[in-house]
Amino acid sequence: MGRAYEVRKASIQKTGAARGKIYAMYAKEIYSAAKKSTDPDANPTLKRLIEKAKKEQVPSDIINRAIDKVNSGVDESYDSLRYEGFGPGSSTLLIDCLTDNVNRAVSDVRAAFSKAHCKLGVSGSVSYMYDNLCVLSFKGLTEDETLEALINGEVDAEIEIEDDTVTLYGNPQDLFKIKNAIIDYKKDVVFDVDEITTLPKEKVTLQGEDLETFKKLLKLLDDVEDVQNIYHNVELGE
């Protein structure tokens, strides 16, 4: 299966996580983005986060409260951190955190790796094996029509077709340009996936004890308060 499947599966897994953590995650991300500008039309990052939060059924009052905190002058500071690590076998992970306490974040992430008998790596030890991409997935256009839409919009993206689903991969900064090119071509298009994400260049398969250890590590990391996203190269199947 292609990368499109991995993106959709990751999205499904995320919505199955504890709702409380998802709400808290978006509240912090939206607040941090809104500090640059509370106007979504002037702040593409904020606009993308609001759209993504609504897709994951985050209540509007949580979104509005996060923005209102900025308007009311509340000053909270969050640091974006990325940790790179090695799991069992040939598995690798990238862990993104958004935290108001860097010492707590690194301590909790390190403890998760230690409990799973895995190890953190230094900056750059894993990230070169991953691509940072914008991903859009939708139905209703053929490959030729999609290519024509991209040409008309003067934007480039890799096209992947799986059944009747079209998935586009492009530079993160081109997300809205790609999206607008498709909308201009087909006004009623609905995007199943519309995000900036990180995908491994190669996948690996784990079995037996290695697989169980890896799943344990994922659970430990998911329980860390400051962890926003976990990217890895393991094929977990359905």
N, C-alpha and C positions, 0 to 999 in steps of 0.2 A: 504494500500500500504506500501511497505517496505522502508527502509532507502535509498535504491538506488534511488527510485523515488524522495525523498527529495533532495538528492545530485544533481541529474540532473535538477530538477526544480530550485534549487538555482542558478545553473550555467546559466540557461536560463534567470532568472530574472536579473542576474548581467550583461549579455550582453545587456540587454535592458536599462541599466542605461546610464547616460550621458557619451559619449565617452571621453570627455575631462578629466573627473575625473578618468576614468579607465586608461587612458594614464599616468596621473600624478601619480596615485597609483603605477603602475608598474615601472615607472621611479625611484621613491623613493626606492621601494623594491629592484630593481635590483642594484641600486647604493650602497645601504647599504650592500647587499650580496657580491658585487664585491670588497668591501674594504678588505675582507678576502683573496680573490684571484680572479683575472680577468679571470682565466682559468676554463671554465665550467667543464672540465674533472677532475680537481683537487678540484672542489667546487660543491658538489652535490646540495646545496641550490640554487646556481646561475643557475646551469643547469636546475633544476626543474622550477625556475621562468621564465627563457627564453622560455622553452617549453610551459609553461602555457600561457605566454604573446602572443606567436605566435598563440596558439589555439584561443585566444580571439581577434585575428586580430590586435594586437598592431603593428604599423609600425616598420620595422627593424631599421629605423634611430633613433627612440626613444630608442630602446633597446641599440643600439650601442653608442648613445650619453651618456647614463647613465654609461656605462662601460668606455667610453673614459674620462669621468670626473675623474674617479679614476686614469687612466693612466697618465692624465695630471697634477695630483697632487692637484686637487681641494679637499678641506677638508670641508665637510659638516657633521654635526652630527645629527642623528635622533634617537629618543628614541622610543622603542616599549612599548606600554602601553596596559593594558587590564582593562576595567571597567566592573563591574557587576551590573545589575539593575533589578528592579521589575516593570513589567507593570501591566495593569489592570487584575483582576481575578487572575488566578494562573500562569500568564505568567512571564517568566524570559528572560533575555538577557545577552549576552556577547558581548562587543564591543571592537574590536582591533583597536588601533590607531598607526600610525607611524608619528612622529612629530618632528619638530625642535624647538618647543615652547610648553613645557609641560603645562605651565599656560594657554595658549590659548586653548589647547586640552581639559583639564579638565573643563575649564569654558564653552566651547561650548557644551560639552557632558552634563554637569550639566544643562545648559540652556534648552537643548532639553527635558530632563526629566521633568524639571519644567514646561515648556509650555504645556506638555501633562498631567500634574498633576500626574506624576509617580515619583519614587524615585530611586536613586543610592544606591547600597549596598556596604558593605565593602568587601575587598578581601577574597575570599573563601565562600562567602554567596550564590553564585549561581554555581560556577564552578564545585562543586562536583556532580552536577546533569547532567554533560555533559561528553562525551568521546572525547578525542583527538585521531584521527585515520588517517591512510592513506587509501585512497579509490581508487580502480581501477575498471573500468567497461568496458566490451568488449563483443563481440559476436564471435561465431565460435568454442567454445569448450563445451563439455558436463560437467556435474558436476564431473563425474569420471575422465575425461581427465584433468580437472583443478586440481583435487586433486593429480593426478599423477605428473603433472607439478610442483606443490608445493613440493611434496615429493622429486622429482629429484633435485629441487633447494635448498633443505634443509631449507625451510622457512615455517612458519606457518601463516595462515590467515583464517578468517571466510568467508565461501562461501554463497552467496545468489543468488538464481536463480529467475528471473522474466521474463516470456515469454521466449525469446531466449537470454536474456542478463544475463551475469555472472558478479556479483559484488563481489569484495574481500575487506575485512576490516582487517587491520593489524596494528602493531605498527608503528608509524610515521617513526622511523629510519629504518624500513624494506622496505620502498617504492621502492627503486631501486632494492633490492634483489627480491622482489615479481615480479616486472615488468620484470626483466631479466629472471626469472624462466618461465614466460609465453612466452616471446619472444623466449627463447631457445626451447620451446616445439612447438610453432607455429610462424614461422618467420614473416608471413604477418599480424599478429594481429594488429588491430587498436583500440586504447584506447579512448573511448568516455569520460571517466572521469579518471583523473590521478592527484591526488592532496592530500594534507594533509588538513584536515578540522576538525571541531568540531561539533558533533551531540548530541542532547539531548537524555537522556536515556528514557524519557517519553514525549509524546506530549499531548497538551491540546487543547481544542476547545473553542473559544470565540464567543459570539453572540452579536447582537445589539450594544449598546453604547460601551461596552467593546472592541468589534472588531474594531469599528471606531476609538476609542482612540488608540488602538495598532497600527493601520495602520498610524495614524497621527504621533505617536512616531517614527516609522520606517522611515517615510519621513523626519522628522526633523533630525534624526541621519544621514541619507544618505546625507543630505545637508551639514553636517559638513566636512570641508576641510580635517581634519586629520584622519577621520574614514576610515579604510581600509576594515574591514569586520564586519558584524553583524550576530551573531548566536542567535537563539531563539527557543523556544519550542512550538510555536503556529502552529497549522494545518491551513494553509491558503487556502488549496484546489488548484484548477486549477488556 
